[in-house]
Amino acid sequence: MASKFYVGMDGHKDSVRIAVLKGTGKETVYEATLKNAITKIVRVVSGYRVKGTVIAGYEASCMGFTPHWSLAEAKVDCRVIAPNKAA
């Protein structure tokens, strides 16, 4: 049975904070602050595809839809979350 990985991203002008959870685990399996460069973000996030299913998400922000489009092209399910819809 393949694992499921959940990736949360918090984007800023110059950096993106990424945290990855495996399945229903409560501890992150990966945390990092990356330079806000889409190629680096896609490489890190899509790297989990070889281990299982990946679902990524980030709050709509200064990053726009570029991460969504780039991750979708890399076959990663990515969701853009409206700030006013977060619970």
C-alpha positions as semicolon CSV with decimal commas, in nm:
position;residue;x (nm);y (nm);z (nm)
1;M;0,000;0,000;0,000
2;A;0,145;0,337;-0,105
3;S;0,185;0,614;0,149
4;K;0,009;0,947;0,134
5;F;0,205;1,267;0,192
6;Y;0,054;1,604;0,280
7;V;0,263;1,910;0,196
8;G;0,190;2,252;0,341
9;M;0,361;2,561;0,204
10;D;0,378;2,910;0,350
11;G;0,498;3,149;0,082
12;H;0,675;3,478;0,128
13;K;0,847;3,713;-0,114
14;D;1,191;3,553;-0,084
15;S;1,125;3,217;0,081
16;V;0,880;2,931;0,116
17;R;0,843;2,729;0,435
18;I;0,753;2,366;0,359
19;A;0,636;2,093;0,595
20;V;0,553;1,734;0,496
21;L;0,339;1,490;0,694
22;K;0,316;1,120;0,613
23;G;-0,033;0,975;0,633
24;T;-0,209;1,056;0,956
25;G;0,119;1,109;1,141
26;K;0,151;1,402;1,376
27;E;0,524;1,457;1,324
28;T;0,668;1,612;1,011
29;V;0,895;1,394;0,798
30;Y;1,047;1,701;0,634
31;E;1,065;2,072;0,718
32;A;1,265;2,338;0,539
33;T;1,277;2,699;0,438
34;L;1,356;2,717;0,068
35;K;1,439;3,006;-0,159
36;N;1,121;3,110;-0,339
37;A;1,227;2,946;-0,666
38;I;0,959;2,735;-0,835
39;T;1,205;2,478;-0,974
40;K;1,337;2,403;-0,624
41;I;0,987;2,384;-0,477
42;V;0,866;2,145;-0,748
43;R;1,177;1,925;-0,713
44;V;1,133;1,889;-0,335
45;V;0,756;1,835;-0,338
46;S;0,738;1,607;-0,642
47;G;1,021;1,397;-0,496
48;Y;0,765;1,242;-0,263
49;R;0,571;1,100;-0,561
50;V;0,812;0,804;-0,579
51;K;0,708;0,717;-0,221
52;G;0,332;0,758;-0,264
53;T;0,050;1,001;-0,329
54;V;0,117;1,370;-0,266
55;I;-0,139;1,635;-0,181
56;A;0,004;1,985;-0,151
57;G;-0,159;2,310;-0,049
58;Y;-0,085;2,670;0,022
59;E;-0,273;2,984;0,115
60;A;-0,337;3,222;-0,173
61;S;-0,063;3,481;-0,141
62;C;0,216;3,656;-0,323
63;M;0,302;3,325;-0,495
64;G;-0,012;3,346;-0,707
65;F;-0,099;3,032;-0,904
66;T;0,254;2,951;-1,026
67;P;0,316;2,674;-0,767
68;H;-0,026;2,524;-0,842
69;W;0,032;2,515;-1,218
70;S;0,391;2,391;-1,186
71;L;0,305;2,116;-0,938
72;A;0,005;2,008;-1,147
73;E;0,239;1,977;-1,445
74;A;0,460;1,753;-1,226
75;K;0,151;1,538;-1,149
76;V;0,113;1,663;-0,791
77;D;-0,234;1,745;-0,658
78;C;-0,200;2,104;-0,535
79;R;-0,472;2,316;-0,379
80;V;-0,477;2,691;-0,335
81;I;-0,666;2,780;-0,017
82;A;-0,848;3,109;0,017
83;P;-0,740;3,288;0,338
84;N;-1,099;3,370;0,431
85;K;-1,198;3,001;0,404
86;A;-0,937;2,865;0,645
87;A;-1,085;2,731;0,966
